[in-house]
Amino acid sequence: MIQKIQNQTHIHKIGRLSLPVAKAIRRKAADIYIDNNHIKHIFNRHKAELAKLGLTPLMFVDVIVNGFNRIYKSNNSDSIFLVKWINI
């Protein structure tokens, strides 16, 4: 996986899954990356919400990755979802 990331030119490092969190969810501590295609997807799907928050897609992802307070596992894959839950 690291080799693939190093060969791509439009990858952004946005955070790191810390060792305590990684141990708690039985994963390895690792850097977290996002590519431009996912940034474009976030912008296209959530343009209005981002505008209300005054955030770019990359800023939004940074807020989640560096301030999440819940983690969910996908039912269909080995993926995990980092979530910043806010009670309004």
N, C-alpha and C positions, 0 to 999 in steps of 0.2 A: 504494500500500500504506500509506503513512504516513497519508493521509487516512482510510482505513478504521480504522486503529488509534486515531486521535484521536477518532473518533466513537463508539467503544465504551467503555462505562463499567467493564467488568470485565476490564481488561487490566493485567498486571503486567510492568514492565520488570525483567528478571532478570540482565542482563549485556550484554556487547558483544563482538562478534566483532572482535578487534583487527586493525589494518592488516597486521602481519606474517603472521598466520594467514590472513587474507583473501587476501592476495597468494599465499600458498603453495597455497591451494585454488582460486584463480582466482574469488574472490567479492569483493564490495564490503564494506568494513568497515561494520558496522551494529549498531544496538541489537538485543537479543534480547528478545522478549516472549512471554508465555504468557497464555492466557485462562482464565477460571474453568472452562469446559467441559473443557479438558485437565487442569486440576488435579483436577477431580472424577474424570475417567477414571483418572488415576494412583492416586488414593485407592481407587477401587473395584476396580481390578485388582491392586493391590499393598499392600493394607491390612496383611497379616501382616508383610511385609518391612519396611514403614515402621515398624511398631510395634517390631520387633526392633532397628531402628536408632535409634529414638527421634526420628524426623523427621516433620515434616508434609510433604505433597506439595510445597509451595512451597519448603521448606528443601531437600528432595531435589533438585529441579530446580536450585536455586541452587548446590548442591555440584557438580553435573555441569557446568553452564554455566561456572562460575568455576574449575573444576579439571580439565577434560577433558584426556585425553592421547591420544585417538584420534578420528579423524573418518572416517565412512563415507558414501558416496554411495548413495542409493537406486537400485535397478535399475529402478524403475517410474516415477520422477518426478525432478524436479530438486532434491528435498529432500536435506538432509544430516543426519547423525546424530552428535551429540557424545556421546562415551562416556568414562567414567572407568573405566579398566581397573585392577583390583586383583588381584594374585596372592595367593591365600589358601593 
